[in-house]
Amino acid sequence: MKHGLKQLAIALAVILAGLGALFAGVLYWAVPTAQVRNESAAAVQVVAQWRDQSRDLGSIRPGQTVVFKVPGEGGIRFSVTYADGRQVASREMYYTLTTTVVAVVSEQAVSVDSELGLAADLHSRKAPGQDR
């Protein structure tokens, strides 16, 4: 009888550990993500602002993408300072769980869009040669 209880305890421990790992993975995946891509010809300074928080992303080189997590849900906007001193700001983009906010810096502006996590994952996995 003791051997059966020991096996049951081990099985329950393995199941609980698996569920805990699954829960931790879901919590990590569900946290919104922001991406800032610099498509301008020169480095830019970028600050992200959401709710009562902000994050200075520093200098982003041409072609570089900076990715970071944004807790909770709400509105986020990006302020960009160009090398010549010009400053522009994006419109506010609403985000929620599993959302990826994508900000693209061009020569004149910063545009924002969002993708849902699962849809973004499926979209990025299209076969080569398929329309995006």
HELIX and SHEET records of a PDB file:
HELIX    1   1 LYS A    2  ALA A   30  1                                  29    
HELIX    2   2 GLY A  117  SER A  124  1                                   8    
SHEET    1   A 4 THR A  65  LYS A  69  0                                        
SHEET    2   A 4 THR A  33  ASN A  38 -1                                        
SHEET    3   A 4 THR A  99  VAL A 105  1                                        
SHEET    4   A 4 VAL A 110  LEU A 116 -1                                        
SHEET    1   B 4 GLN A  53  ILE A  60  0                                        
SHEET    2   B 4 VAL A  44  TRP A  50 -1                                        
SHEET    3   B 4 GLY A  74  THR A  81 -1                                        
SHEET    4   B 4 GLN A  87  ALA A  89 -1                                        
SHEET    1   C 4 GLN A  53  ILE A  60  0                                        
SHEET    2   C 4 VAL A  44  TRP A  50 -1                                        
SHEET    3   C 4 GLY A  74  THR A  81 -1                                        
SHEET    4   C 4 MET A  93  TYR A  95 -1                                        
END                                                                             
